[in-house]
Amino acid sequence: MMGLTEKQADLLRFIAGFQAARGYSPTFDEMADGLGLKSKGCVARLADGLEERKAIRRLPDRARAIEVLVPVSIPRAPDGGALRLVTAAEMARGAQ
């Protein structure tokens, strides 16, 4: 995905999947929990990288305002709902 790091790609998929499942963007706390990160600062750095690479746009002065600017493949459950995040590391282990 557009030269993203593994963690950036994981965050992008998490954001897109969360939005598809709930109709709004996750908070930084929800992103940290979803990716197993210890701090919101880590999420902020990853989100900054996604924004620099034009994968997302954060709208100023609006809570939960993240727009995904690139197509993201989100796995779907049989009922059409978004599945949980599958990290790049999990995907790599499954491909071996």
N, C-alpha and C positions, 0 to 999 in steps of 0.2 A: 504494500500500500504506500505509494508516493514517498518512499524513503523514510517511513516512520520507524522508530524503534519498536521493539516488541511491546514494551509497556505503553507507548503511545497508541499503538494499534489496539491493544487491549482496552485502553480507556475509550477510544473512539467507538469500538464495538459496544462497550458497556453503555455509553451515553445514548447511542442510537437504539439499542435494545430497550433501555429504560424508557426512552421517549415513546417507542412503539407500544410498549406494554401499558404505560400509564398516561400517556398524553401530555407529559410535561418533563422538563429536564431534572436530573438528579442534583442534589446539593453536593458540595464538596465532601461533606461527611459521608453521604451515601456512596459517592465514588470511591472514597478511601476504603470504606467497608467492603464494597463490591470487589475491589482489586486486592484486598488484603494488605493495604498500605497503612503505616502507622500514623501518618499525619496529613493534614490538609495541605501543608506546604509541598509535599511530594506531588499531590494532585495538581496544585497550582502550577508547578514547574512543567508537568506533563501537558496540562492544558495550554500553557504558554507555547510549548513546542508545536502542539496541534494548530494553534492559531497562527504561528509563524509560517507553517507549511500550508496554510489556507484550507485546512481540513474542517475547521470549525470557526464560528464567529461568536464572540461573547458580546452581548448587548450591554452597554454601560447603564448603570443605575437601575437595573431590573434584576430581581432575584430569579434564579433558575432560567435565565435567558441565554440558552446556547443553541445556536443553529448549526446543524451538521451540513457542510457544504459539498461533501463528496458522497458518492454511493457507497453504502456499507451493507454487506451481506449479513443479515440477521437470521440465525436459525429459527425455525418455527415449529411449534408443537402441532399435533394433529388438529387441535381446535383452532389453529391460526394464531394463538398467542405467542409472544416472543419467549424463547427459552432463556435459561440463565446464561451468564457470561461464560464462555469457554476461553481460557487464556491461550496465548500463542504457545506457551510451554506445554500445556495440555494437548494442544493440537499436534505439536511436534512429537510428543510421546506416542500419540495414537497413530501417527503416520509411519512409525518405525516398524 
